[in-house]
Amino acid sequence: MMYLYIFLFIAFMYALFRVFSSRRKKPTDVSMNVYYRFQEHPGQYSGSLRATHGALVFRGERFRDDVTNIVVKDVRSTDSKVEIKLQQILVLPFKEHENTSYEVSVRFRIGSDKGKEVDLTQYKVRIQAVINYQNGDKKAFSTILPMMGIYHIHSEKTGDTINK
């Protein structure tokens, strides 16, 4: 009986640790969005929900001027149907006087045995990243982001949105 109490105490402490550590790690200096696009043939992106390959596109926004970039070290899908393979780190740099970062992408694949029509807006990705500041400080964080939808390019000249 004593072992049961010890086990419950350890499980409770672990749950508290997870709750407080996840709250602490959510960034307040930046925000990120994740979009997706499907690839039917090499180099050809489309909106077909039957395609099994594509790319996740990340956009970042900073709320402090001293943030220089966001380094994404790991990206994982929260669902086993979507396999994301991050082959290198991703860097979302910010221009000096802009609050929106450049867009970067990482490839994904939908498991062939599970790939009927998959709408990725129902899925989420788990991200581990680091915020870099001008003074050399770094802040690591981990978060889960929902897919925002199909990737669109925003044209700065006309203000139009273009599907890619």
Beta strands, then each sheet from edge to edge (+ up, - down):
strand 1: 30-41
strand 2: 44-46
strand 3: 53-62
strand 4: 67-77
strand 5: 82-84
strand 6: 90-93
strand 7: 104-110
strand 8: 124-133
strand 9: 138-150
strand 10: 152-154
strand 11: 161-163
sheet 1: 2+ 1- 3+ 7- 5+
sheet 2: 2+ 1- 9- 8+ 4- 6+
sheet 3: 10+ 11-
end
